[in-house]
Amino acid sequence: MKVQYEAHSREPVLAFFYEGRQLFHLHARGDEISATFHTDYKSRLRIVDNQTIDWRLREQVRKRTWAAFTLASVKDLGPFMELVRVKYQLISEEVTGKPADARPIAV
């Protein structure tokens, strides 16, 4: 995790990384928490082609290299964490050179 600052407002932003690649960052303003999921070209293509992911999530990632989520309740966290889990597995596969186990990752 790193603390970054927005260019215009200089607000602190918590950014989460795995193996040097950014997974997502969080914005907290008052009562509102929003998360932005990041992809690169290679992981975006693999996420879009993955039929196990909800089609609405795949469409968000297909359009651009990021997907924004407003986290108003616990039910909003599930779809976001699904994308994070998939990207985490993709990075892990690239680093180790073998497919990740199908065991669940604690959320």
ZAVEXDREN-605065 format. One record per residue: residue in one letter; x, y, z of N, C-alpha, C in turn. Coordinates in steps of 0.02 Angstrom, whole numbers, padded with zeros to 5 digits, always signed. Last residue first. Layout:
AXYZXYZXYZ/...
REM end
This chain:
V-00566-00617+00102-00585-00548+00087-00598-00513+00151/A-00453-00744+00055-00492-00712+00108-00505-00639+00090/I-00476-00837-00090-00434-00787-00057-00477-00752-00006/P-00499-01013-00120-00525-00945-00111-00474-00901-00074/R-00409-01108-00242-00430-01097-00174-00452-01025-00164/A-00362-01150-00363-00431-01126-00360-00455-01114-00289/D-00195-01090-00394-00243-01139-00367-00312-01108-00364/A-00138-01018-00548-00151-01014-00477-00200-01069-00455/P-00025-01087-00670-00092-01065-00649-00100-01066-00573/K+00144-01023-00678+00096-01079-00676+00029-01053-00651/G+00231-00918-00667+00231-00956-00729+00185-01016-00729/T+00240-00827-00565+00262-00896-00552+00266-00938-00615/V+00198-00708-00630+00259-00709-00590+00285-00780-00581/E+00078-00742-00694+00133-00714-00732+00199-00720-00695/E+00000-00785-00584+00016-00832-00638+00075-00807-00680/S-00009-00663-00513+00024-00720-00483+00044-00772-00536/I-00086-00590-00602-00018-00568-00587+00022-00626-00557/L-00204-00666-00597-00169-00656-00661-00097-00636-00649/Q-00241-00654-00462-00223-00719-00489-00185-00713-00554/Y-00267-00516-00458-00217-00544-00414-00194-00612-00441/K-00376-00511-00545-00313-00479-00565-00255-00505-00522/V-00470-00584-00469-00450-00607-00535-00383-00576-00556/R-00482-00503-00354-00460-00573-00349-00434-00599-00416/V-00533-00385-00409-00467-00384-00376-00439-00455-00371/L-00658-00431-00454-00608-00406-00502-00538-00406-00472/E-00712-00461-00327-00707-00513-00378-00656-00493-00431/M-00718-00339-00264-00668-00387-00241-00660-00446-00289/F-00828-00285-00335-00762-00253-00337-00707-00302-00318/P-00934-00369-00296-00911-00366-00366-00842-00335-00374/G-00930-00343-00148-00922-00409-00180-00899-00406-00252/L-00960-00212-00109-00891-00235-00105-00879-00300-00143/D-01094-00191-00108-01056-00160-00162-00984-00185-00164/K-01132-00251+00011-01150-00284-00051-01115-00254-00112/V-01093-00158+00107-01054-00219+00100-01070-00255+00034/S-01111+00007+00034-01129-00047+00080-01086-00108+00065/A-01048+00096-00049-01096+00123+00000-01116+00071+00051/L-00930+00123-00145-00938+00072-00093-00983+00100-00038/T-00929+00139-00314-00948+00174-00253-00964+00121-00201/F-00802+00111-00432-00854+00082-00390-00867+00128-00331/A-00734+00114-00596-00749+00149-00533-00807+00116-00497/A-00601+00045-00684-00673+00039-00669-00685+00070-00601/W-00485+00067-00819-00504+00072-00749-00579+00063-00743/T-00462+00071-00952-00412+00037-00910-00427+00043-00836/R-00620+00038-01037-00563+00080-01018-00517+00042-00970/K-00714-00058-01080-00717+00010-01106-00654+00051-01093/R-00694-00176-01007-00684-00176-01080-00677-00105-01107/V-00735-00150-00878-00663-00155-00891-00649-00152-00966/Q-00874-00150-00895-00840-00091-00866-00766-00092-00883/E-00894-00279-00945-00908-00221-00987-00874-00158-00961/R-00864-00357-00833-00822-00363-00893-00833-00304-00939/L-00970-00320-00750-00901-00304-00731-00855-00306-00791/R-01075-00375-00822-01074-00303-00809-01005-00279-00790/W-01051-00513-00822-01044-00476-00884-01041-00400-00874/D-00951-00584-00693-01014-00554-00713-01004-00509-00775/I-00836-00711-00738-00848-00645-00708-00913-00618-00736/T-00821-00822-00815-00844-00832-00747-00859-00767-00711/Q-00765-00789-00937-00838-00795-00934-00865-00807-00863/N-00642-00685-00980-00659-00732-00927-00735-00734-00917/D-00614-00583-01069-00627-00649-01097-00648-00701-01044/V-00588-00477-00982-00645-00472-01027-00664-00540-01056/I-00470-00523-00923-00530-00514-00882-00592-00512-00926/R-00382-00522-01031-00396-00585-00998-00458-00580-00954/L-00379-00385-01063-00401-00434-01112-00421-00499-01079/R-00325-00334-00943-00391-00313-00965-00419-00363-01016/S-00196-00385-00940-00245-00410-00891-00316-00390-00910/K-00141-00312-01051-00142-00385-01048-00194-00412-01000/Y-00159-00174-01017-00186-00202-01079-00193-00278-01074/D-00205-00161-00843-00162-00145-00899-00190-00181-00960/T-00322-00087-00728-00298-00143-00770-00247-00116-00819/H-00388-00044-00568-00343-00029-00625-00325-00093-00662/F-00529+00022-00487-00492-00039-00505-00452-00024-00567/T-00563+00131-00363-00549+00128-00434-00504+00069-00447/A-00691+00166-00247-00632+00128-00264-00625+00128-00340/S-00752+00278-00122-00754+00252-00190-00687+00217-00204/I-00854+00323+00008-00792+00287-00009-00800+00262-00080/E-00925+00455+00097-00922+00418+00035-00853+00386+00025/D-00927+00539+00204-00958+00474+00213-00951+00429+00152/G-00781+00620+00160-00838+00621+00205-00864+00551+00218/R-00704+00527+00050-00724+00597+00057-00787+00598+00100/A-00582+00425-00002-00629+00433+00054-00642+00508+00063/H-00532+00315-00127-00545+00385-00109-00594+00386-00052/L-00411+00192-00168-00472+00212-00131-00473+00287-00120/H-00357+00088-00305-00346+00141-00255-00414+00163-00228/F-00285-00069-00359-00339-00021-00352-00317+00035-00306/L-00164-00129-00406-00228-00164-00409-00286-00114-00408/Q-00014-00095-00488-00070-00068-00449-00133-00109-00461/R+00129-00195-00465+00076-00173-00510+00015-00151-00468/G+00222-00249-00378+00239-00187-00412+00186-00161-00460/E+00155-00358-00321+00211-00370-00366+00227-00308-00408/Y+00020-00256-00298+00042-00325-00290+00096-00337-00343/F-00048-00114-00209-00007-00144-00261+00006-00217-00245/F-00160+00017-00182-00140-00050-00163-00106-00085-00222/A-00167+00181-00119-00159+00139-00178-00131+00071-00156/L-00262+00307-00053-00229+00245-00036-00227+00200-00098/V-00233+00477-00069-00267+00420-00100-00227+00358-00080/P-00256+00644-00009-00222+00579-00005-00266+00523-00034/E-00272+00782-00122-00303+00738-00072-00264+00672-00070/R-00237+00877-00215-00185+00855-00167-00215+00814-00110/S-00314+00914-00322-00338+00931-00255-00288+00915-00200/H-00234+00875-00436-00267+00940-00431-00286+00960-00359/A-00173+00749-00412-00136+00804-00443-00168+00871-00430/E-00183+00660-00259-00214+00682-00322-00178+00744-00347/Y-00053+00560-00194-00092+00621-00189-00119+00640-00257/Q-00036+00402-00108-00023+00447-00164-00067+00509-00155/V+00029+00285-00006-00013+00344-00005+00009+00389-00062/K+00026+00111-00039+00060+00175-00041+00009+00231-00035/M+00043-00058+00000+00000+00000+00000+00045+00062+00000/
REM end
